[in-house]
Protein backbone atom coordinates (compact mmCIF):
# COMPACT_ATOMS: atom_id res chain seq x y z
CA UNK A 1 0.00 0.00 0.00
CA UNK A 2 1.45 3.37 -1.06
CA UNK A 3 1.05 6.22 1.39
CA UNK A 4 1.74 9.94 1.29
CA UNK A 5 2.73 12.35 3.99
CA UNK A 6 0.49 15.40 4.19
CA UNK A 7 -0.84 18.11 6.47
CA UNK A 8 -4.55 18.85 6.64
CA UNK A 9 -5.21 22.43 7.72
CA UNK A 10 -8.59 22.89 9.39
CA UNK A 11 -10.33 26.13 10.35
CA UNK A 12 -13.27 25.83 12.74
CA UNK A 13 -15.48 28.91 12.65
CA UNK A 14 -18.55 27.30 14.29
CA UNK A 15 -18.43 24.96 17.27
CA UNK A 16 -21.61 23.04 16.42
CA UNK A 17 -19.84 20.30 14.45
CA UNK A 18 -16.69 19.85 16.54
CA UNK A 19 -17.92 16.49 17.89
CA UNK A 20 -18.38 15.23 14.32
CA UNK A 21 -14.94 16.57 13.36
CA UNK A 22 -13.37 14.67 16.25
CA UNK A 23 -15.28 11.52 15.25
CA UNK A 24 -13.96 11.75 11.67
CA UNK A 25 -10.40 12.26 12.89
CA UNK A 26 -10.67 9.34 15.31
CA UNK A 27 -11.75 7.08 12.43
CA UNK A 28 -8.31 7.69 10.88
CA UNK A 29 -6.28 7.44 14.10
CA UNK A 30 -4.00 4.76 12.64
CA UNK A 31 -2.74 7.19 9.99
CA UNK A 32 -2.46 10.36 12.07
CA UNK A 33 1.10 11.25 13.05
CA UNK A 34 0.02 14.16 15.24
CA UNK A 35 -2.29 17.11 15.52
CA UNK A 36 -2.04 20.62 16.90
CA UNK A 37 -4.91 22.92 17.72
CA UNK A 38 -4.67 26.63 18.35
CA UNK A 39 -7.66 28.50 19.76
CA UNK A 40 -7.70 32.05 18.42
CA UNK A 41 -10.09 33.49 20.97
CA UNK A 42 -9.88 37.05 19.69
CA UNK A 43 -11.34 35.97 16.33
CA UNK A 44 -13.46 33.13 17.78
CA UNK A 45 -11.93 30.47 15.52
CA UNK A 46 -9.83 27.37 16.09
CA UNK A 47 -6.93 26.46 13.82
CA UNK A 48 -5.99 22.79 13.61
CA UNK A 49 -3.21 21.06 11.69
CA UNK A 50 -3.20 17.30 11.29
CA UNK A 51 -0.04 15.52 10.10
CA UNK A 52 -0.99 12.27 8.36
CA UNK A 53 0.72 9.39 6.54
CA UNK A 54 -1.99 7.52 4.63
CA UNK A 55 -3.10 6.40 1.18
CA UNK A 56 -4.00 9.42 -0.93
CA UNK A 57 -7.64 8.36 -1.25
CA UNK A 58 -7.97 8.17 2.56
CA UNK A 59 -6.52 11.68 2.93
CA UNK A 60 -8.78 13.08 0.22
CA UNK A 61 -11.87 11.39 1.67
CA UNK A 62 -11.12 12.65 5.19
CA UNK A 63 -10.54 16.21 4.01
CA UNK A 64 -13.71 16.12 1.91
CA UNK A 65 -15.83 14.89 4.81
CA UNK A 66 -14.37 17.55 7.10
CA UNK A 67 -14.94 20.27 4.50
CA UNK A 68 -18.62 19.35 4.22
CA UNK A 69 -19.19 20.08 7.90
CA UNK A 70 -20.96 23.41 8.41
CA UNK A 71 -18.63 26.10 9.73
CA UNK A 72 -15.47 24.02 9.15
CA UNK A 73 -13.06 24.18 6.21
CA UNK A 74 -10.13 21.93 5.32
CA UNK A 75 -7.23 22.03 2.87
CA UNK A 76 -4.49 19.48 2.16
CA UNK A 77 -0.81 20.16 1.60
CA UNK A 78 0.99 17.06 0.29
CA UNK A 79 4.69 16.36 0.63
CA UNK A 80 6.59 14.64 -2.17
CA UNK A 81 7.22 11.67 0.13
CA UNK A 82 5.56 8.47 -1.07
CA UNK A 83 6.27 5.24 0.76
CA UNK A 84 5.15 1.62 0.99
CA UNK A 85 3.55 0.33 4.16
KAHU-V998325 format. One record per backbone hydrogen bond with DSSP energy under -0.5 kcal/mol. CO is the residue of the C=O (numbers start at 1). NH is the residue of the N-H. Records with the same first field share a line. If there is no record, write none. Layout:
BEGIN
CO: NH ; NH
END
This chain:
BEGIN
1: 85
3: 83
4: 54
5: 79
6: 52
7: 9 ; 77
8: 10 ; 50
9: 75
10: 12 ; 48
11: 13 ; 73
12: 46
14: 17
15: 18
17: 21
18: 22
19: 23
20: 24
21: 25
22: 26
23: 27
24: 28
25: 28
26: 29
28: 31 ; 32
31: 53
34: 51
36: 49
38: 40 ; 47
39: 41
40: 43 ; 44 ; 45
45: 40
46: 12
47: 38
48: 10
49: 36 ; 51
50: 8
51: 33 ; 34
52: 6
54: 4
55: 58 ; 59
56: 60
57: 61
58: 62
59: 63
60: 64
61: 65
62: 66
63: 67
64: 68
66: 69
69: 72
71: 13 ; 14
73: 11
75: 9
77: 7
80: 82
81: 5
83: 3
END
